[in-house]
Amino acid sequence: MLYHLLYPLHTHFTFFNIFRYITFRCIYATVTALLISFFAGPWLIKRLKVHQIGQAIRKNGPASHLKKEGTPTMGGVLILISILAPTLLWAELSNPYVWIVIFVTSCFGILGFVDDYLKVTRKNSKGLPAWVKLIVQFIVAALCTLSLMEMPGFPTTVVFPFFKRFSPNIGVYYLILGILVIVGTSNAVNLTDGLDGLAIGPTMISAATYALFAYLTGHAIISRYLNIPYVRGVGELSIFCGAMVGASMGFLWFNTYPAQVFMGDTGSLSLGGALGTVALITKQELLLIIVGGVFVIETLSVIIQVASFKLTRKRVFRMAPIHHHFELKGWAEPKIIVRFWIISILLGLIAISTLKIR
């Protein structure tokens, strides 16, 4: 909005030329999201407490979590507002990629909100049936991917990290890849959201990493130099990713141990959907396996646990997802959280290094 209102004034006042630069708008989208979180956070937490919108804890989880029952949930509403408002304020709104990622984030956020609402009203940890959530996720992801495939100049190639000239064009099969990336990432973040600040930290790091990739992918000269696909207009997603970083930092202020509020499915589903969509649009779909490595590990731990128990009647981990395994081994919650953040930072740096290791 500010871009459309103020940048045209640069012909009369050179100062307004600054709104032309993606880097400037990305920084201030981050700051804006952070400030919205800081100012709106206490009010939202207070309203959630007044309306007794507290988290229901599953009884078969770690015993230490029972004391968290009643902590305000649905804090993902704060995350959504803190992402969408700065994006609308600082991004170039004529850019279709911006609207595609807003669409997916909003749809997944609404889905998560309904799920959280049902959990709160029923006073248990079961919300929408899993098959209902998956159907909605598949439909939204399919619409997003089909829209991208219809965009002029958007390639259906798949870039393999560490390989310089191996980027196969998979054509119509890109639809399947797109659905798997968006739905898989959304549910992976949801599985990771089990400890105070555990999911939001890696999300913030992943969003910062993809802010860089969005800028590079949308820059014709730099993308050619780095031998990555150039997609015209994708640089604007840096503003969205910057807003994600700011919103994550702001939410972490209230979600850090011991949490004052939980994000709920409203936050985890929308954040995962947003990351998956950005990965698709920036043509770094497979790199998400590295960038979001913490989410991948959490998901694999659940798959391995379920498969092992069904095949051998034995469990590999004391409890899945894997963060619960470390809890039951006696690790303090803050230790698990910070160590997972460190791993996420390391993976983000490795992902960035693939720009030169090709």
C-alpha positions in Angstrom: 0.0 0.0 0.0 2.8 2.4 1.0 4.6 1.5 -2.2 1.7 2.5 -4.4 0.9 5.6 -2.4 4.4 7.0 -1.8 6.7 5.7 -4.5 5.0 7.7 -7.3 6.0 10.8 -5.4 9.7 10.2 -6.2 9.4 12.2 -9.3 8.8 15.3 -7.1 10.7 14.3 -4.0 13.7 12.1 -4.4 13.4 10.8 -0.9 10.4 8.6 -1.9 12.7 6.7 -4.3 13.6 4.7 -1.3 10.3 2.8 -1.5 11.6 1.3 -4.7 14.0 -0.9 -2.9 12.9 -4.3 -1.7 15.6 -4.4 1.0 14.3 -1.2 2.6 10.7 -2.4 2.5 11.7 -5.9 3.8 13.4 -4.4 6.8 10.5 -2.2 7.7 8.0 -5.0 7.1 10.0 -6.9 9.7 10.0 -4.0 12.1 6.3 -3.3 11.6 5.4 -7.0 12.3 7.5 -6.9 15.4 5.8 -3.7 16.7 2.3 -5.1 15.9 3.1 -8.2 18.0 4.5 -6.1 20.9 1.5 -3.8 21.1 -1.3 -6.3 20.2 0.1 -9.3 22.1 -0.8 -8.3 25.7 -4.3 -7.2 24.6 -4.9 -10.5 22.8 -3.6 -12.6 25.7 -5.8 -10.7 28.1 -8.9 -11.3 25.9 -8.1 -15.0 25.5 -8.0 -15.3 29.3 -11.2 -13.4 29.7 -13.0 -15.7 27.3 -11.3 -18.8 28.9 -9.7 -19.9 25.6 -7.2 -22.2 27.2 -5.1 -25.1 25.8 -6.4 -28.6 26.4 -3.5 -31.0 27.1 -3.7 -34.6 25.8 -3.5 -37.0 28.8 -1.1 -39.4 27.1 1.6 -36.8 26.7 4.5 -36.0 29.1 3.2 -35.5 32.7 5.1 -32.2 32.9 2.8 -30.7 30.3 -0.3 -31.1 32.5 0.6 -27.9 34.3 0.3 -26.0 31.0 -3.4 -26.8 30.7 -5.4 -23.6 30.5 -2.6 -21.5 29.0 -4.3 -19.2 26.4 -4.1 -20.7 22.9 -5.1 -19.5 19.4 -2.2 -17.0 19.6 -1.7 -17.8 15.9 -4.3 -15.0 15.3 -1.5 -12.6 16.5 0.9 -14.2 14.1 -1.5 -13.9 11.1 -2.2 -10.2 11.8 1.4 -9.5 12.3 2.3 -11.1 8.9 -0.6 -10.0 6.7 -0.8 -6.3 7.8 2.9 -5.5 7.1 2.8 -7.4 3.9 -0.3 -5.4 2.7 1.4 -2.2 3.9 4.9 -2.6 2.4 4.6 -5.0 -0.6 3.8 -4.2 -4.2 0.2 -5.4 -4.3 0.1 -5.7 -8.0 2.4 -8.7 -7.7 0.4 -11.9 -8.1 2.9 -14.0 -6.1 2.2 -11.9 -3.0 -1.5 -12.6 -3.3 -0.9 -16.3 -3.8 1.1 -16.7 -0.6 -1.4 -14.5 1.3 -4.2 -16.7 0.0 -2.5 -20.0 1.3 -1.5 -18.4 4.6 -5.0 -17.1 5.2 -6.8 -20.4 4.2 -4.6 -22.5 6.4 -4.9 -20.0 9.2 -8.7 -20.2 9.0 -8.6 -24.0 9.0 -6.4 -23.9 12.1 -8.7 -21.4 13.8 -11.7 -23.7 13.3 -9.7 -26.6 14.6 -8.6 -24.6 17.7 -12.1 -23.3 18.3 -13.5 -26.8 18.3 -10.8 -28.0 20.8 -11.6 -25.1 23.1 -15.4 -25.5 23.0 -15.2 -29.3 23.4 -12.6 -29.0 26.2 -10.4 -31.7 24.7 -7.4 -31.9 22.4 -9.4 -33.2 19.4 -10.7 -30.7 16.9 -11.5 -31.3 13.3 -11.1 -34.8 12.0 -7.7 -35.4 10.4 -9.3 -36.3 7.1 -11.2 -33.0 6.9 -8.1 -31.0 7.6 -6.1 -32.9 4.9 -8.9 -32.5 2.3 -8.9 -28.7 2.8 -5.1 -28.5 2.8 -5.0 -30.6 -0.4 -7.6 -28.4 -2.2 -5.8 -25.1 -1.2 -2.4 -26.5 -2.1 -3.7 -27.7 -5.5 -5.3 -24.3 -6.2 -2.0 -22.6 -5.3 0.2 -24.9 -7.4 -2.2 -24.7 -10.4 -2.1 -20.9 -10.2 1.7 -20.9 -10.2 1.8 -23.3 -13.2 -0.4 -21.0 -15.2 1.8 -17.9 -14.4 3.7 -16.7 -17.5 7.4 -17.4 -17.1 7.0 -19.7 -14.0 9.1 -22.8 -14.6 8.0 -26.3 -13.6 11.6 -27.3 -13.1 13.0 -28.7 -9.9 16.3 -27.4 -8.6 18.5 -30.0 -6.8 20.8 -28.4 -4.2 24.5 -29.0 -4.7 24.0 -29.8 -8.4 24.8 -27.1 -10.9 23.1 -28.3 -14.1 20.5 -30.8 -12.9 17.1 -29.1 -12.9 14.6 -31.5 -14.6 11.3 -30.1 -15.9 8.6 -32.4 -14.4 5.7 -30.7 -16.2 2.3 -31.6 -15.0 3.8 -33.6 -12.1 4.8 -30.3 -10.6 1.2 -30.3 -9.3 1.9 -33.3 -7.1 5.2 -31.9 -5.9 3.5 -28.6 -5.0 0.7 -30.3 -3.0 3.2 -32.4 -1.1 5.5 -29.5 -0.3 2.7 -27.2 1.0 0.7 -29.9 2.9 3.8 -31.6 4.2 5.4 -28.5 5.5 2.2 -27.3 7.2 1.7 -30.5 9.1 5.5 -30.8 9.9 5.4 -27.4 11.7 2.2 -28.5 13.4 4.0 -31.6 14.8 6.9 -29.5 15.9 4.7 -27.2 18.0 4.9 -29.1 21.2 7.2 -27.1 23.5 7.3 -23.4 24.4 9.0 -21.6 21.5 10.1 -24.8 19.7 8.2 -24.3 16.4 8.4 -20.5 16.2 12.2 -20.4 16.4 13.0 -22.6 13.4 10.1 -20.9 11.5 11.8 -17.5 12.1 15.1 -18.9 10.9 13.6 -20.6 7.8 11.7 -17.4 6.9 14.9 -15.3 7.1 16.7 -17.8 4.9 13.9 -17.7 2.3 13.8 -13.9 2.4 17.3 -14.1 1.0 16.5 -16.7 -1.6 13.4 -14.7 -2.7 15.5 -11.6 -3.2 18.2 -13.5 -5.2 15.6 -15.4 -7.3 13.9 -12.2 -8.3 17.2 -10.4 -9.2 18.0 -11.2 -12.9 21.8 -10.5 -12.6 22.5 -12.1 -9.3 20.4 -15.2 -10.1 22.3 -15.7 -13.3 25.6 -15.3 -11.5 24.6 -17.9 -8.9 23.0 -20.2 -11.5 19.6 -20.3 -9.8 16.3 -19.9 -11.7 15.2 -16.3 -12.2 11.5 -15.7 -11.6 10.5 -12.1 -12.3 8.7 -10.5 -9.4 9.6 -13.1 -6.8 11.7 -10.6 -5.0 8.6 -9.1 -3.5 8.2 -12.2 -1.3 11.2 -10.9 0.7 8.7 -8.5 2.2 6.4 -11.3 3.2 9.3 -13.3 4.6 10.5 -10.3 6.5 7.0 -9.9 8.0 7.2 -13.6 9.0 10.5 -13.0 10.8 9.1 -10.0 12.6 5.9 -11.7 13.6 7.9 -14.8 14.8 10.2 -12.6 16.9 7.2 -10.8 18.4 5.3 -13.9 19.1 8.4 -15.5 20.7 8.4 -12.7 23.2 5.2 -14.1 24.7 5.7 -17.8 23.7 9.2 -18.3 25.2 9.4 -20.6 28.2 7.3 -20.5 30.2 4.8 -19.6 27.5 2.1 -16.9 28.1 0.3 -18.1 25.0 0.4 -20.9 22.5 0.0 -20.5 18.7 -2.3 -23.4 18.3 -3.1 -24.8 14.8 -4.1 -21.3 13.8 -0.4 -20.4 13.8 1.3 -23.7 13.0 -0.7 -24.7 10.0 -0.6 -21.2 8.5 3.2 -20.8 9.1 3.9 -24.2 7.6 1.7 -23.5 4.6 3.4 -20.1 4.1 6.9 -21.6 4.2 5.9 -24.4 1.7 4.4 -21.8 -0.7 7.4 -19.5 -0.6 9.7 -22.6 -1.2 7.7 -23.4 -4.3 7.6 -19.8 -5.7 11.3 -19.2 -5.1 12.1 -22.5 -6.9 13.8 -23.9 -3.8 11.4 -26.7 -3.0 13.9 -29.4 -2.2 16.1 -27.0 -0.3 13.3 -26.8 2.3 14.4 -30.3 3.4 17.6 -28.6 4.7 16.2 -25.3 5.7 13.3 -26.9 7.6 15.4 -29.8 8.8 14.1 -29.6 12.3 10.5 -30.0 11.0 11.7 -32.9 8.9 13.3 -34.7 11.9 10.2 -34.2 14.0 8.0 -35.7 11.2 10.3 -38.6 10.5 10.4 -39.4 14.2 6.6 -39.8 14.2 6.7 -41.9 11.0 9.4 -44.2 12.3 7.7 -44.6 15.7 4.4 -45.6 14.1 5.9 -47.9 11.5 8.1 -49.6 14.1 5.3 -50.2 16.5 3.0 -51.6 13.8 5.6 -53.9 12.4 7.5 -55.0 15.5 5.3 -53.8 18.4 8.4 -52.0 19.7 9.0 -48.2 20.0 12.2 -46.6 18.7 11.7 -43.5 20.8 10.3 -43.1 24.3 7.6 -40.8 22.8 7.1 -39.1 19.5 7.6 -36.5 18.1 11.3 -36.6 19.1 11.2 -33.6 21.4 9.1 -35.6 23.8 11.7 -38.4 23.7 14.3 -36.0 25.0 11.9 -34.7 27.6 11.4 -38.2 29.0 15.2 -38.7 29.0 15.3 -35.9 31.5 16.4 -32.9 29.4 15.0 -29.6 30.6 12.5 -28.0 28.2 14.5 -24.9 27.6 17.6 -27.0 26.8 15.7 -29.0 24.1 14.3 -25.8 22.6 17.6 -23.9 22.4 19.4 -26.9 21.0 16.8 -27.3 18.3 17.2 -23.6 17.5 21.0 -24.0 17.1 20.4 -27.0 14.8 18.0 -24.8 12.7 20.6 -22.0 12.4 23.2 -24.5 11.3 20.9 -25.9 8.7 20.0 -22.4 7.4 23.7 -21.6 6.9 24.2 -24.9 5.1 21.2 -24.1 2.8 22.7 -20.7 2.0 26.1 -22.3 1.3 24.5 -24.4 -1.5 24.4 -21.2 -3.6 28.2 -21.6 -4.1 28.6 -25.4 -3.6 27.3 -26.5 -7.0 
